[in-house]
Amino acid sequence: MSISNLTVFMPPVLTLIGIPGLESVQCWIGIPFCAMYIIAMVGNSLLLFIIKSERSLHEPMYIFLGMLGATDIALGSSIMPKMLGIFWFHMSEIYFDSCLLQMCFIHTFQCIESGILLAMALDRYVAICYPLRHATLFTRWLVYQIGAVVTLRAAILVAPSLVLIKCRFQFYHTTVISHSYCEHMAIVKLAVGNVRVNKIYGLFVAFSVAGFDLIFITLSYIQIFITVFHLPQKESRLKAFNTCIAHICVFLEFYLLGFFSFFTHRFGSHIPPYIHILFSSIYLLLPPFLNPLVYGIKTKQIRVHVFKMFCS
């Protein structure tokens, strides 16, 4: 294969544009993004502190919630500092290896979050459908094992995409990434050569994780609803349903935003690029921002402890 003189061999530094087409107003876009990031960090940190300090919350549901909060903190912190540096201080350059590391972190934490949502759905399924067996099945040791497996699954699935980019591609058309963060396909599109394997593997990871988790989460909640509607007392039905409302809101928010972002990227060719980039950036930040608010409002035990903390 002949290599054009315009290609770059193993570029040490890449340039992130930010949001193409909105460069002149990126400084203003950074303000709500920064506010959401601060609220996400404070909210999730507060959630972790409450769950850790209150022994009554050392139950599987809240331990999983703590894992979700820690993942949201890591996900937000892997993208927002650099993004705000681009928006406010024009710090658009990033080392190539740092870009790959950011890509790896973003996709790994997204995969972990999906796995934790699946674990939370299964926990609620056992708690509502088989309440007498819940304490026996979902021990604290099992919860920690599930967390380890979810993390290991994410690392195993995402790591090959990093290796494929690092080992397969040496020449690149350009060093400029038309994005506000290092995303897998945005990097792959820069490369010279056959990128089909990387594209296929990226789609495989996305569909295997989202498809597998989504199917079992949906089946769990269908069975939960069937069980709840067959409970004899109205109070029991309301209590059982209320324990799932926050989970359902977070589940819908994560997957609906994800699918919307995915399909606009793949099939929205007529949509301006800045819409794609803006929505994909919001998609990464919105779950960490909304999750602590949803659980703080809809979960009575957490709400009570928050009031105690600030009103005592």
C-alpha positions as CSV (number, residue, x, y, z in Angstrom):
1,M,0.0,0.0,0.0
2,S,1.4,3.4,-0.9
3,I,1.5,6.0,1.8
4,S,0.7,9.6,0.9
5,N,3.1,12.4,1.8
6,L,0.2,14.0,3.6
7,T,0.0,11.2,6.2
8,V,1.5,11.4,9.7
9,F,3.6,8.6,11.1
10,M,2.7,7.7,14.7
11,P,1.7,11.3,15.8
12,P,2.9,12.0,19.3
13,V,0.2,14.7,19.8
14,L,-3.4,15.0,18.7
15,T,-5.7,18.0,18.6
16,L,-9.2,18.0,19.9
17,I,-11.4,20.7,18.3
18,G,-14.1,20.6,20.9
19,I,-17.5,21.1,19.2
20,P,-17.0,21.8,15.5
21,G,-19.1,24.7,14.3
22,L,-19.6,26.1,17.8
23,E,-16.0,27.1,18.6
24,S,-17.0,30.7,19.1
25,V,-19.5,29.9,21.8
26,Q,-17.7,27.0,23.5
27,C,-16.7,29.2,26.4
28,W,-20.4,29.7,27.2
29,I,-21.3,26.1,26.6
30,G,-18.6,25.2,29.2
31,I,-20.6,27.0,32.0
32,P,-23.6,24.6,32.2
33,F,-21.2,21.7,31.6
34,C,-19.0,22.8,34.5
35,A,-22.1,23.3,36.7
36,M,-23.4,19.8,35.9
37,Y,-19.9,18.3,36.5
38,I,-19.6,20.0,40.0
39,I,-23.1,18.9,41.0
40,A,-22.3,15.3,39.7
41,M,-19.1,15.2,41.7
42,V,-20.7,16.6,44.9
43,G,-23.8,14.5,44.6
44,N,-22.1,11.2,44.0
45,S,-19.4,12.0,46.7
46,L,-22.2,12.7,49.2
47,L,-24.0,9.5,48.2
48,L,-20.8,7.5,48.8
49,F,-20.2,9.2,52.2
50,I,-23.8,8.5,53.4
51,I,-23.7,4.8,52.3
52,K,-20.3,4.3,53.9
53,S,-21.0,6.0,57.2
54,E,-24.5,4.6,57.8
55,R,-24.4,1.0,58.8
56,S,-28.2,0.6,58.0
57,L,-27.4,1.2,54.4
58,H,-24.8,-1.6,54.1
59,E,-27.2,-3.7,52.1
60,P,-26.8,-5.0,48.5
61,M,-29.0,-2.3,47.0
62,Y,-27.0,0.5,48.5
63,I,-23.7,-1.1,48.0
64,F,-24.5,-1.4,44.3
65,L,-25.6,2.3,44.4
66,G,-22.2,3.2,45.9
67,M,-20.5,1.3,43.1
68,L,-22.6,3.3,40.6
69,G,-21.7,6.6,42.3
70,A,-18.0,5.7,42.2
71,T,-18.2,4.8,38.5
72,D,-20.0,8.1,37.8
73,I,-17.3,10.1,39.5
74,A,-14.6,8.3,37.5
75,L,-16.5,8.7,34.2
76,G,-17.1,12.4,34.7
77,S,-13.5,13.0,35.8
78,S,-12.1,11.2,32.8
79,I,-13.8,13.6,30.3
80,M,-14.7,17.0,31.9
81,P,-11.4,18.5,33.0
82,K,-9.9,18.1,29.5
83,M,-13.2,19.2,27.8
84,L,-13.3,22.4,30.0
85,G,-9.7,23.0,29.2
86,I,-10.6,23.0,25.5
87,F,-13.7,25.2,26.0
88,W,-12.1,27.8,28.2
89,F,-8.4,27.8,27.8
90,H,-7.9,26.4,24.3
91,M,-5.9,23.5,25.6
92,S,-6.7,21.4,22.6
93,E,-3.6,19.3,22.4
94,I,-3.4,15.9,23.9
95,Y,-0.7,13.2,23.8
96,F,-1.6,10.3,21.6
97,D,-1.2,7.7,24.4
98,S,-3.2,10.0,26.8
99,C,-6.0,10.1,24.2
100,L,-6.0,6.3,23.9
101,L,-6.1,6.1,27.7
102,Q,-9.0,8.5,27.9
103,M,-10.9,6.5,25.3
104,C,-10.2,3.3,27.3
105,F,-11.4,4.9,30.6
106,I,-14.6,6.3,29.0
107,H,-15.7,3.1,27.4
108,T,-14.6,0.9,30.4
109,F,-16.6,3.0,32.9
110,Q,-19.7,3.0,30.6
111,C,-19.5,-0.8,30.4
112,I,-19.1,-1.0,34.2
113,E,-22.1,1.3,34.7
114,S,-24.2,-0.9,32.4
115,G,-23.1,-4.0,34.4
116,I,-24.0,-2.4,37.7
117,L,-27.5,-1.5,36.4
118,L,-27.9,-5.1,35.5
119,A,-26.8,-6.2,39.0
120,M,-29.2,-3.7,40.6
121,A,-32.1,-5.1,38.5
122,L,-31.3,-8.7,39.5
123,D,-31.1,-7.6,43.1
124,R,-34.5,-6.0,43.0
125,Y,-35.9,-9.1,41.1
126,V,-34.8,-11.5,43.9
127,A,-35.8,-9.0,46.6
128,I,-39.4,-8.7,45.3
129,C,-40.0,-12.0,43.6
130,Y,-38.2,-14.2,46.2
131,P,-38.0,-12.0,49.4
132,L,-37.3,-15.0,51.7
133,R,-34.2,-16.0,49.7
134,H,-32.8,-12.5,49.1
135,A,-30.7,-12.3,52.2
136,T,-29.3,-15.8,51.6
137,L,-28.5,-15.3,47.9
138,F,-27.3,-11.7,47.9
139,T,-24.6,-11.8,50.6
140,R,-22.1,-8.9,50.9
141,W,-19.4,-11.3,49.5
142,L,-21.5,-12.0,46.4
143,V,-22.1,-8.3,45.9
144,Y,-18.4,-7.6,45.9
145,Q,-17.8,-10.6,43.6
146,I,-20.4,-9.2,41.2
147,G,-18.6,-5.8,41.3
148,A,-15.3,-7.5,40.5
149,V,-16.8,-9.5,37.6
150,V,-18.4,-6.4,36.1
151,T,-15.2,-4.5,36.2
152,L,-13.2,-7.4,34.8
153,R,-15.7,-7.9,32.0
154,A,-15.4,-4.2,31.0
155,A,-11.6,-4.3,31.0
156,I,-11.5,-7.5,28.9
157,L,-14.0,-6.1,26.3
158,V,-12.5,-2.6,26.0
159,A,-8.7,-3.5,26.1
160,P,-8.6,-5.1,22.7
161,S,-9.8,-1.9,21.0
162,L,-6.9,-0.1,22.6
163,V,-4.5,-2.8,21.4
164,L,-6.0,-2.9,17.8
165,I,-5.4,0.9,17.4
166,K,-2.0,0.9,18.9
167,C,-0.7,-2.1,17.0
168,R,-2.5,-2.0,13.6
169,F,-2.2,1.7,12.7
170,Q,1.0,3.6,12.2
171,F,0.0,6.2,9.7
172,Y,-2.8,8.8,10.1
173,H,-4.6,11.1,7.7
174,T,-4.6,14.0,10.2
175,T,-3.9,14.7,13.9
176,V,-7.1,16.7,14.3
177,I,-10.0,15.0,16.1
178,S,-13.4,16.7,15.4
179,H,-14.7,15.9,18.8
180,S,-14.6,17.2,22.4
181,Y,-13.1,14.0,23.8
182,C,-11.2,10.9,22.6
183,E,-13.9,8.5,21.3
184,H,-13.1,5.2,19.7
185,M,-14.5,5.8,16.2
186,A,-13.2,9.4,16.2
187,I,-9.7,8.0,16.6
188,V,-10.2,5.1,14.2
189,K,-11.4,7.4,11.4
190,L,-8.0,9.3,11.5
191,A,-6.1,6.1,10.6
192,V,-4.8,5.1,7.2
193,G,-5.6,1.5,6.2
194,N,-8.4,-1.0,6.7
195,V,-10.3,0.2,9.7
196,R,-13.2,-2.3,9.3
197,V,-11.9,-4.7,12.0
198,N,-11.8,-1.8,14.5
199,K,-15.3,-0.7,13.5
200,I,-16.7,-4.2,13.8
201,Y,-15.1,-4.8,17.1
202,G,-16.4,-1.5,18.4
203,L,-20.0,-2.4,17.4
204,F,-19.5,-5.9,18.8
205,V,-18.6,-4.5,22.2
206,A,-21.5,-1.9,22.2
207,F,-24.1,-4.5,21.2
208,S,-22.8,-7.3,23.3
209,V,-22.8,-5.2,26.5
210,A,-25.9,-3.1,25.9
211,G,-27.8,-6.0,24.3
212,F,-27.0,-8.6,26.9
213,D,-27.6,-6.2,29.9
214,L,-30.7,-4.6,28.4
215,I,-32.4,-7.9,27.7
216,F,-31.9,-9.2,31.3
217,I,-32.8,-5.9,32.9
218,T,-36.0,-5.7,30.8
219,L,-36.9,-9.4,31.7
220,S,-36.2,-8.7,35.4
221,Y,-38.5,-5.7,35.5
222,I,-41.2,-7.4,33.6
223,Q,-41.2,-10.2,36.1
224,I,-41.1,-7.7,39.0
225,F,-44.2,-5.9,37.6
226,I,-46.0,-9.2,37.2
227,T,-45.2,-10.1,40.8
228,V,-46.1,-6.7,42.2
229,F,-49.5,-6.6,40.5
230,H,-50.3,-10.0,42.0
231,L,-49.6,-8.9,45.6
232,P,-52.8,-9.0,47.6
233,Q,-52.5,-5.7,49.4
234,K,-52.4,-2.3,47.8
235,E,-49.9,-1.0,50.4
236,S,-47.5,-3.9,49.6
237,R,-47.8,-3.2,45.9
238,L,-47.0,0.5,46.4
239,K,-44.1,-0.3,48.7
240,A,-42.6,-2.8,46.3
241,F,-43.1,-0.5,43.3
242,N,-41.6,2.5,45.1
243,T,-38.3,0.6,45.7
244,C,-37.9,0.2,41.9
245,I,-38.9,3.7,40.7
246,A,-35.4,5.2,41.1
247,H,-33.8,2.2,39.4
248,I,-36.2,2.4,36.5
249,C,-35.6,6.2,36.0
250,V,-31.8,5.6,36.0
251,F,-32.1,2.6,33.7
252,L,-34.2,4.5,31.2
253,E,-32.1,7.6,31.3
254,F,-28.8,5.6,30.7
255,Y,-30.1,3.4,27.8
256,L,-32.4,5.8,26.1
257,L,-29.7,8.5,25.9
258,G,-27.2,5.9,24.8
259,F,-29.3,4.6,22.0
260,F,-30.3,8.1,20.9
261,S,-26.6,9.1,20.7
262,F,-25.6,5.9,18.9
263,F,-28.3,6.1,16.2
264,T,-27.8,9.8,15.5
265,H,-24.1,9.1,15.0
266,R,-24.7,6.1,12.7
267,F,-27.8,7.1,10.8
268,G,-28.1,10.9,11.2
269,S,-25.9,11.9,8.3
270,H,-28.1,14.9,7.5
271,I,-27.7,16.2,11.1
272,P,-25.0,18.9,11.6
273,P,-21.8,17.5,13.2
274,Y,-22.0,19.9,16.2
275,I,-25.4,18.3,17.1
276,H,-23.7,14.9,17.2
277,I,-20.8,16.0,19.3
278,L,-23.0,18.1,21.7
279,F,-25.4,15.2,22.4
280,S,-22.6,12.7,22.8
281,S,-20.9,14.9,25.3
282,I,-24.2,15.5,27.2
283,Y,-24.8,11.7,27.2
284,L,-21.6,11.1,29.0
285,L,-22.2,13.8,31.6
286,L,-26.0,13.5,32.2
287,P,-26.1,10.1,34.0
288,P,-23.5,11.1,36.6
289,F,-25.4,14.4,37.1
290,L,-28.9,12.9,37.3
291,N,-28.2,9.6,39.2
292,P,-27.5,11.2,42.7
293,L,-30.5,13.5,42.2
294,V,-32.8,10.7,41.3
295,Y,-31.8,8.5,44.2
296,G,-31.7,11.4,46.6
297,I,-35.3,12.3,45.8
298,K,-36.8,8.9,45.3
299,T,-35.0,6.8,48.0
300,K,-36.5,7.6,51.4
301,Q,-33.5,6.2,53.4
302,I,-31.0,8.3,51.6
303,R,-33.3,11.4,51.7
304,V,-33.7,11.0,55.5
305,H,-29.9,10.8,56.0
306,V,-29.3,13.8,53.8
307,F,-31.8,15.8,55.9
308,K,-30.1,14.6,59.1
309,M,-26.7,15.7,57.8
310,F,-27.7,19.2,56.9
311,C,-30.4,19.9,59.5
312,S,-28.7,18.5,62.7
